[in-house]
Amino acid sequence: MAFTAEDVYRMAPYARTLGVRIDGMDPAEVAMRLEWSEELSTVGGSLHGGALMGLADVAGAVCAGLNGPASALPATMQSSTHFLHPVAGKGAFATCRPLRAGKSNVNVEIDIRDETGRLCVRVVQLVALRSAA
């Protein structure tokens, strides 16, 4: 399925509300970022884990959608998040790659790095591909 950043924001308004910015969308790799803001921070000034999980979930859904049939809608079924380091500084940079794309679901892996390139969060998801109603 091919779509634009505006399609993503229309289908998933939460992505715009959270502040997710799309840097690239390709079936092989999706790149997104979340700039640091006080409203998304937690103790010590790092980005809140929920905000980072939101970034990962948007990236995973888009990657799954790009690897599914044109009419399929992605829905996260399972998500495993490993927080390795806090994300401070300018923000978080997510890269998502498909691990396995099937007819009804896609396994994806999302790496979130800080501005220095340090791996801070790794997320693995199983995303269902649902038929459009």
N, C-alpha and C positions, 0 to 999 in steps of 0.2 A: 504494500500500500504506500502511495506517495502522498505527502501532505506538507503544508507550510507551517511556519511558526504560528501564524494567525489561526490556522486550523487547530493547532494544539491548544492555544489559549481559549478558543471557542468551545472545544470539546471538553476541556478540563480547566475551567476558570480559576481553580485553586492554584494552578501553576503561575498565573499572572499575579494573583493575590499574594502568594508567597514571595514573588520577586524573581522567579526562575527566568534566566536568560538563555536562549538557545544559540549555541555557537556552531553547531553542525548536526545534520541529521542524514544518516546514511544507514542502510541495512547492516553494514559491517560494524559501524561505530556511531554512537550518538554522544555529542559533547554539549554539556550545559554548565551553567555556573550560577552561584547564589552569592551576591555581594554581601559583605558584612554590614549589618545595621544594628543599632542598639535594640530595636524592637525584636530582633531575632537572637539576641545574645542571652547568656546565662551567667552564672557565677564565674568570675574571673575574666569576663569579657569575650569568651569564645562563643561560637555559634551553637545554639541549642541543638541537642540531638534530634529533637522532633523536626526541626527545620531541615537538618541534614537528611533525615529519613524521607521527608517530603521531596527534597531534591532528587534523591535516589529513586523514589517511586515514580516520579514524573519521567525521569530518564528511562527507567525500565519499561514503563508502559509505551513510550514512544518507540523504543527499540523493538519491543514485541510487535507493535502495530506495523512497523516497517517490514517485519519478517513474516507477516501473516497475509491471509487473503485480503483483497481490496475491501471487502465489506465487513471484516472482523473488527470487533471492538475489544481492546485489552482490559483485563480485570485481574488485579493481583490476587493470587491464591495463597502463596507462601512468601515470606520475606525473612531473611536471616541477616541481621546487622551486627557487624563487629567494629566497635569503636576502638581505634588503636592510638590515636593522638587527638588532642583538642584542635579545633580549627579556629584560628584567630587571624589577624591581619586583614587583608583586603577581601577575603572570602573563600568560598569552596568551589572547586572545579571538578565536575563529574564526567567520567567517561564510562559508557555502557557498551558492552559487547554481548552478542548472543552466544550462548554456550551450545545450545541445541534448539533448533526450530522444528516443531512438528506441525501437524494439521490443526490440532486443537489447543496447543499451548507452546510457550517458548520459555526456556530457561535463560536468564540473563545474569551477568555479573557487572556490578557497578563499583568502580573505584572512585573515591572522593579524595582529592589532594588539596593541600593548602597552596598558598602563593609560591612557596619554595619548591613545590613538587613532591613534598613528603606525603606518603600514603597515610591518610588519617582514618578513613572509614572504608570497609569493604562490605558490600551487600550482595547477596545472591537471592534471586527471586524466581518463582515459578509464576508465569503470567498466562492466564487463560485467554483464549481468543474466542469471544462470544459472537454469535450472529446478531446483526443489527435487527432491532425490532421493527 
